[in-house]
Amino acid sequence: MSQSLGNLEETVLLIVAVMPEEAYGYTVSEEYYKNMSSRISISAVHTVLKRLEKKGYIKSEMGGSTTERGGRRKRIFSVTKLGLRTLEEIQENRMKLWNMMPKLNFSS
């Protein structure tokens, strides 16, 4: 992994990777709430998305304009090969640590 990711960056990257629909600011924010049970502002999501794009973990393209958005276009995000490889490395490293965890018995 060439650059380290903060917890919020990792979470947003993972959300973009697993979203079944188009990933843009609002949908990422809603998916974050759904999975993390915590709100994050759309402006914070946009900041993280821009940072991830600058690092090469995601890419974006402009979607078509819609009447619901007053003719404005959405910036749609998707994960790059580097982003997927980074997520795989993070998962692998975390699983190594989890597998080292002693089996604790909390029932006694």
C-alpha positions in Angstrom: 0.0 0.0 0.0 1.7 3.2 -1.2 -0.2 5.7 0.9 -2.0 5.2 4.2 -5.7 5.7 4.6 -7.5 7.2 7.5 -10.5 5.4 8.9 -13.0 7.6 7.2 -11.2 7.4 3.8 -11.1 3.6 4.1 -14.8 3.4 4.9 -15.8 5.8 2.1 -13.6 3.8 -0.4 -15.2 0.6 0.7 -18.7 2.1 0.4 -18.0 3.3 -3.2 -16.6 -0.2 -4.0 -19.7 -2.1 -2.8 -22.5 0.3 -3.8 -24.9 -1.5 -6.1 -25.9 1.8 -7.7 -24.1 5.0 -8.8 -21.8 6.4 -6.1 -22.1 10.1 -5.7 -22.0 12.4 -2.7 -25.6 11.9 -1.6 -25.8 8.1 -2.1 -22.4 7.6 -0.4 -23.7 9.7 2.6 -26.9 7.6 2.8 -25.0 4.3 2.5 -22.6 5.5 5.2 -25.5 6.2 7.5 -27.2 2.8 6.7 -24.0 0.8 7.4 -22.3 2.9 10.1 -25.4 4.2 12.0 -23.8 7.6 12.0 -24.4 10.7 9.8 -21.8 12.3 7.7 -22.4 15.5 5.9 -22.3 15.6 2.1 -19.6 18.2 2.1 -17.4 15.9 4.3 -18.1 13.0 1.8 -17.1 15.3 -1.1 -13.9 16.2 0.7 -13.0 12.5 1.2 -14.0 11.6 -2.3 -11.7 14.3 -3.7 -8.9 13.2 -1.5 -9.3 9.5 -2.6 -9.4 10.6 -6.2 -6.2 12.7 -5.8 -4.5 9.6 -4.3 -5.7 7.5 -7.3 -8.0 5.1 -5.3 -11.1 6.2 -7.2 -12.0 8.0 -10.4 -14.9 10.1 -11.4 -16.9 11.1 -14.4 -19.8 13.4 -14.9 -23.2 11.8 -15.2 -26.1 13.1 -17.3 -28.2 16.0 -16.2 -31.6 15.4 -14.6 -34.7 17.4 -14.2 -34.7 16.5 -10.5 -31.4 18.3 -10.1 -32.5 21.3 -12.1 -30.4 20.2 -15.1 -27.2 19.8 -13.0 -25.0 16.8 -13.6 -23.7 14.4 -10.9 -20.1 13.4 -10.4 -20.2 9.6 -10.3 -17.3 7.8 -8.6 -15.9 4.3 -9.1 -12.9 2.4 -7.5 -9.7 2.0 -9.5 -7.5 -1.1 -9.6 -5.2 0.6 -7.1 -8.2 1.2 -4.8 -9.3 -2.4 -5.0 -5.8 -3.7 -4.4 -5.5 -1.3 -1.4 -8.8 -2.6 0.0 -7.6 -6.2 -0.4 -4.4 -5.4 1.4 -6.2 -3.7 4.3 -8.6 -6.7 4.6 -5.7 -9.1 4.6 -3.7 -7.2 7.2 -6.8 -6.9 9.4 -7.6 -10.6 9.1 -4.0 -11.5 10.2 -4.6 -9.5 13.3 -8.1 -10.9 14.0 -6.7 -14.4 13.5 -4.1 -13.8 16.1 -6.8 -12.8 18.6 -7.0 -15.3 21.4 -10.3 -17.1 21.6 -11.9 -15.4 24.6 -14.8 -16.9 26.5 -17.1 -14.2 27.7 -19.8 -16.5 29.0 -18.1 -17.3 32.3 
